[in-house]
Amino acid sequence: MGAWQPLPDDLPPEARHFVEQLRLLKDRTGLSLVALGARTAYSKSSWQRYLNATQPPPRQAVMALCRVAGLEAEETERFGVRWELAVRAWPRQPAPAPAPAGGPATASVPGEYEEEPTIPWWDRLEEEPEPRPAGRRLLLAAVLGLLALLVVTVVGAVTFGS
């Protein structure tokens, strides 16, 4: 595809290798960044940041690219391991702290950034829902049983009372 921007000189080798592999995978898809964004739910500008190493990609974005590229499970797993190594070595950028009331945002502790990005809803479907208390189910079953008994009683009274 097109020529890539040079990667930052201060990028650790693990992160550099990962981004280079990510670029090759993106090129292998034959998709533009706009098309890649449409297929992965990560915007063109997000992919530009990830592929130019200005920001580490979220794991879900990497897995989405692997899915779009049609990688087998074993190769996708290798990308997950490369991602883990790269993120651990990635230079940390200060994250903006919440703005005080009426004031500008300030940098938080140096070397921190938001590690958990927004996850597309279809990736969240794999999470287990919070279990409901058993008491609710029992109460619902009891109420439904009483309603059924009431219906049978009324139908019986109307049928046999005539």
C-alpha positions in Angstrom: 0.0 0.0 0.0 1.2 3.5 0.6 4.5 4.6 2.2 4.5 4.6 6.0 5.8 7.4 8.2 9.0 6.6 9.9 8.5 5.3 13.4 9.7 7.4 16.4 13.4 6.9 17.2 12.7 6.4 20.9 10.2 3.6 20.3 11.4 0.4 22.2 12.3 -2.6 20.0 9.3 -4.6 21.2 6.9 -1.8 20.2 8.7 -1.1 16.9 8.5 -4.8 15.9 4.8 -5.0 16.9 3.9 -1.8 14.8 5.9 -3.1 11.9 4.0 -6.4 12.0 0.7 -4.5 12.4 1.5 -2.5 9.3 2.2 -5.6 7.3 -1.0 -7.1 8.4 -3.0 -4.0 7.5 -1.3 -3.9 4.1 -2.2 -7.6 3.6 -5.9 -6.7 3.9 -5.6 -4.3 1.0 -8.0 -2.0 2.8 -7.7 1.8 3.2 -7.7 3.2 6.7 -11.3 4.4 6.1 -12.4 0.9 5.0 -10.5 -0.7 7.9 -12.2 1.7 10.3 -15.6 0.7 8.9 -14.8 -3.0 9.3 -13.4 -2.8 12.8 -15.3 0.1 14.5 -12.0 1.9 15.2 -11.8 5.2 13.3 -9.4 6.1 10.5 -7.7 8.5 12.8 -7.4 5.8 15.5 -5.7 3.5 13.0 -3.4 6.3 12.0 -2.3 6.7 15.6 -1.8 3.0 16.1 0.1 2.4 12.8 2.3 5.4 13.3 3.1 4.4 16.9 1.8 7.6 18.4 -0.5 5.6 20.6 -0.7 1.9 21.5 -3.7 0.2 20.0 -6.2 -1.5 22.3 -6.1 -5.3 22.3 -9.6 -5.3 20.8 -8.5 -3.3 17.8 -5.6 -5.7 17.1 -8.0 -8.7 17.4 -10.4 -6.9 15.0 -7.6 -6.4 12.5 -6.6 -10.1 12.8 -10.3 -11.0 12.2 -10.6 -8.8 9.1 -7.3 -10.1 7.8 -8.6 -13.7 8.2 -5.8 -14.9 10.4 -6.0 -18.4 11.9 -6.4 -18.7 15.7 -2.7 -19.6 16.3 -1.5 -16.5 14.4 -4.1 -14.3 16.1 -2.8 -15.6 19.4 0.8 -14.7 18.4 -0.4 -11.1 17.7 -1.9 -11.0 21.1 1.4 -11.9 22.7 3.3 -9.4 20.5 0.7 -6.8 21.6 1.3 -7.6 25.3 5.1 -7.3 25.0 4.7 -4.0 23.0 2.3 -2.4 25.5 4.5 -3.2 28.4 7.5 -1.5 26.7 5.5 1.3 25.1 6.6 4.8 26.3 3.9 6.1 28.7 2.4 9.5 27.9 0.8 11.6 30.7 -3.0 11.3 30.7 -5.0 14.5 31.4 -6.5 14.5 34.8 -10.1 15.5 35.3 -10.5 19.2 35.1 -11.2 20.9 38.4 -14.5 22.8 38.5 -14.0 25.8 36.2 -10.4 25.1 35.5 -8.3 23.6 32.7 -7.3 19.9 32.6 -3.9 19.1 34.1 -1.6 16.1 33.5 -1.8 13.3 36.0 1.0 11.2 37.2 3.7 11.1 34.6 3.9 7.9 32.6 0.2 7.0 32.8 -2.3 6.7 30.1 -5.7 5.1 29.8 -5.1 1.4 29.2 -8.7 0.3 28.8 -10.2 1.8 25.7 -13.8 1.9 24.7 -14.8 -1.6 23.7 -17.3 -2.0 20.8 -20.6 -3.5 22.0 -20.1 -6.8 20.0 -16.9 -7.5 21.9 -18.6 -6.9 25.2 -21.2 -9.6 24.4 -18.7 -12.3 25.3 -18.6 -11.0 28.9 -20.8 -13.0 31.3 -23.8 -11.1 32.6 -24.1 -10.5 36.3 -26.0 -13.4 37.9 -29.4 -12.6 39.3 -30.2 -13.5 42.9 -32.0 -16.8 43.2 -34.7 -15.3 45.3 -36.1 -13.3 42.4 -36.5 -16.4 40.3 -38.2 -18.2 43.1 -40.6 -15.3 43.7 -41.4 -15.1 40.0 -42.1 -18.8 39.9 -44.4 -18.6 42.9 -46.4 -15.6 41.5 -46.7 -17.4 38.1 -47.9 -20.6 39.9 -50.5 -18.7 41.9 -51.8 -17.0 38.7 -52.1 -20.4 37.0 -53.9 -21.8 40.0 -56.3 -18.8 40.0 -57.0 -19.2 36.3 -57.7 -22.9 36.7 -60.0 -22.2 39.7 -62.0 -19.5 37.8 -62.3 -21.7 34.6 -63.4 -24.6 36.8 -65.9 -22.6 38.7 -67.4 -21.2 35.4 -67.4 -24.6 33.7 -68.8 -26.6 36.6 -71.0 -23.9 38.1 -73.2 -23.7 35.0 
